[in-house]
Amino acid sequence: MVCATIAILGAIAAPRFAAAQANARASALKGTLSVLQRSIDRYTEEHLGRSPAHNADGDVDTEERAFVTRLVRRTTDDGTPNKSGLWGPYLRELPANPLARCRHVRIDTKDTVEGCAWRFDPETTTIYADQLASGLCQHSPAVQVKPVEPAIPDAGLSSTLEAATVAEEPAK
């Protein structure tokens, strides 16, 4: 009788626990997207409209390492990483997508899901979650770029942005 009661309680609790986990991951994803978008918006504002996906010439650079480096290190006005640069860093590291559990970023305008953790659209300067429905990442370990300690203090020169609204992927 006791075993049957425990089995019934377990059968009731298991789906609720799974739903709570899914809700927690969805909330974590929304918060992480907000942090990423605010960092990108701040970078873009301080670099005169040039996003972290744009090189010094203003051309789109689809290299993941360059994108991450521009966000986690100090940069000059044209976005060149330099430890004595005036701007940044904007993040300590590229955060993992809580659903994909990976840190990759894909830079392009396609809205197809390819199993990357993040997708950055350089035309709209918007970051999106880009994980597979299975939640798995199809990549090798993420690009790791360690931040460099600032050579000079920020001294309040970086602008402050209002909380950005997070753009959500359109339903397919």
Helices and strands as residue ranges (DSSP letters): H 2-46, H 64-72, E 105-107, E 118-121, E 126-129
